[in-house]
Amino acid sequence: MATQTVTMNGKAAPLEDQRSHEKHEPGTNGVPITWFAAYSTYVGYAILIFLGRFRDLVGGFFNERAAPQKPPKGIAPLVFSSENFYTRRLYYRVQEAFNRPVKGPPGAHIDVVHREAHADDCILHVKSPMETTRCLNLGSYNYLGFADDWKDTCGGDVLEALEKWPVGLASARMDMGTTALHTELEALVAKFLGKEDCLVYNMGFATNATTIPALAGAGDLIISDALNHTSIVNGARSSAAKTRVFAHNCEKSLEKVLREAISMGQPRTRRPWNKIFVAVEGIYSMEGEICNLKAIVEVCKKYKAYLYLDEAHSIGAMGKTGRGITEYCGVDTKDVNIMMGTFTKSFGGMGGYIAADKSVIDYLRISCSGSMYHNAMSPVVCQQVITAFQIIMGDKCGKVGKEKLDDLRNNSNYFRRELEKMGLHTYGDYDSPIIPVLLYNPTKILAFSRECYKRGLAVVVVGFPATSVVLSRSRFCVSAGHTRADLEAAVKDIAEIAKMLKLRYAKSSFG
């Protein structure tokens, strides 16, 4: 058993590598749902849908708030009752667990704003005067803890940039939206990743959603992991390319899809595909699972397909020096054709980037809508990201960057191990800062969130349609800013909640 100690400042001391080496069935994360959890979940949704339909039938006679609203005579409804049924009859019942407003920086501890219901609608509103509850933050993407020590790390450079540069540039990158800070950031990212050039965007979601349609067009094929992020899915749908899906994180399924696509060619004409892209993520955001990158790279090289790698959650958080999943898996960045990432997780900023060969980036600058039409990233945010990179690389603040990476890995492994010890069903791999815990039943989504909130834990819960119907979960995000005392207290509270709500499915089929 690996040993673990605590340093004088309450941070986790170095921990032996505890990555799981078990072979998981692709797409299952190695955690099969129990028969009771599956049965009770389907029954729970069936009851909710039945009661919702019944209340829709009679609610209009009593002016019920959640009943379908009839539009004025002669005007078609913007949304039909069947289209917003889930929102009205299921989401509103558990909305207390979602969209909680916060106040202040998203550090290890956060102030959650209280809300209340009004008599005239179904939406929760912020109380007036404003009231807050101080909570341990287990939901934000504050991986390296820059929200906790911002004044001591990035704050000075950012405030200095605010004196020199505007908050916004009121222009797209192609027009008058490129500053010296944008150029410096792009050169820094390219150097950090070992790529020829880089293009930065003002939004992480739009980085995928606008780049993929620019790269893939008619006669091209996109082969996407079954659990890829919505931004990749939307980008693929927005393009003129055809799309195929392979089983999650399974190189054998990918090879099968590739072989079939190459042998069969394009639909109807059977002509060869112009280009084939394979899209994967470094860490899957809803699964906490690390990409089987080395095997996928080998398959792509074998069949001469382009590899598109989304490192939104892995860049800055994985690898010995924070260079992401390529460093962690021992893959040369030259073997990844398109490298995408965001600055919203490990860097305490916003926006995203594409790093690739210079010819590709030159093409994107004049062809991608994210560069041509979207407003340019704020220069102040550029400086935040630049300073964060410099700290990670060790060019500023001494060994702070390395300590943050070590703390993040040790905190993540400790928290995951403790959750597994108490018998919870967890997804993902060791070293990943994302730790999903399966809740399954829809009634437990609100109950888990509410009980955590009562104990001062701010958590994120996720259900359908963000997950499949039976796989509702709570997604914990661990930070370098958490101390061991923070995590120990959270583990104690979660153990109590898990026992109360019967979530220990690893110990019993009934939880």
Disulfide bonds with the S-S distance in Angstrom:
none
